Amino acid sequence: MGNKTEFQSNKNINPSNRRDFLKSTALFGAAACVPAVLVQSCTEQKTTSSGESEKDMPIISQSRTLGKGTAAMEVSALGFGLMGMNYHRGPFPDKTAMIKLAHQVVERGVTLFDTAETYGPFINEELAGEALSQFKNKIAITTKFGFNYAGNKINETPAGLNSRPERIREMAEASLKRLRIDVIELLYQHRLDPNVPVEDVAGTVKDLIAEGKVKHFGLCEVSAETIRKAHAVQPVTAIQSECHLMWREPEKEILPVCEELGIGFVPYSPVNRGFLTGSINEYTDFTLGSDNRNILPRFQPEAIRANLKIVEELNRFGRTRGITSAQAALGWLLQKAPWIVPIPGTTKLSHLEENLRTLDYTFSSQEWNELEKAIAAIPIVGDRYPASEQTQVEK
């Protein structure tokens, strides 16, 4: 296995289900016509660490490898995005409930957990530390730097970019404390800083790796050229970018360069911030709490109304195969390449288990191509980010 980072998963048991619109269909289809490939569903009764005693809890039994050689990192086939547990997703359950859910994610074999300094800022890392530090030898908690929290405080709102070497070092030390861990398994640059050459960024993370404070290096929302520059200084383990059936831009240049250089790809918002699950319509209220979807062009009522045609197509695909629209969206990503690891997040156990059960199903390339073709024919209304945030994403 060389220098790969390996994580073990617990073998416990528990059940699932989520969107009512396909509940009975999904159960029938799973039993009648679709083979299981990546998740072992246990049928004997066991008791989880949270005191639950239920049957058929989905447990991930296969891993995927991000990066290669000394940069290789072995993780579960699906990861988990922590952000929405207490940031940017409107009202959320209390901390106790979220800690319990985080433990349930670990129980089900997930080993890749994603957070960032800027989520809050700081509060999402703190939640991750409180919930997951006890599992630090079994899982990987990844985080990100890149914004101006010099002095580990809010200096401006919104925070500007800052990837100067001294800021990266300051952030790494503070994040280790917030996460309550001894080493950051994978440290990403969250957004490219035009004032700091990416070679300097990669060199700083390389030094942190040599010092034992970080194990792996990643980049978010950058161009193929930037990836090549950084990779020449410090081998990159993973690229994290938004990617789903409503945003396929990474397929043009990012996925090809990842395949060429042996870099993993971690798509965030793989169900487009909940939209592709079918649980959102033009009347959904995003004004509560800290939900950032209220400023995103694709989450305005007129855009939602137009884009629901895409969800209808996913439902059409899933209905005859016993899967939900969310599972179709995740399955499409997973079948793209064995080095792709989506990181869907949720605040509900039922949603988590639905996502994990995506790995129970496999379909032919022809079927996925037909889905792609059908959705590609539907015009998408609205940009993915407002202009103020789009400027931070490298083209």
Secondary structure, DSSP 8 states (H G I E B T S, - for coil): -TT----------------GGGHHHHHHHHHHT----SEEE--S-EE-TTS-EES--EEE--EEEES-GGG-EEEESS-EE-GGGTSSSSS---HHHHHHHHHHHHHTT--EEE--TTTTTTHHHHHHHHHHGGGTTTSEEEEEE-B--TTSS--SSS--B---HHHHHHHHHHHHHHHT-SSBSEEEESS--TTS-HHHHHHHHHHHHHTTSBS-EEEES--HHHHHHHHHHS---EEEEE-BTTB-GGGTTHHHHHHHHT-EEEEESTTTTTGGGT---TT----STT-GGGG-GGGSHHHHHHHHHHHHHHHHHHHTTT--HHHHHHHHHHTT-TTB------S-HHHHHHHHGGGG----HHHHHHHHHHHHTS---S-SS-HHHHTTS--
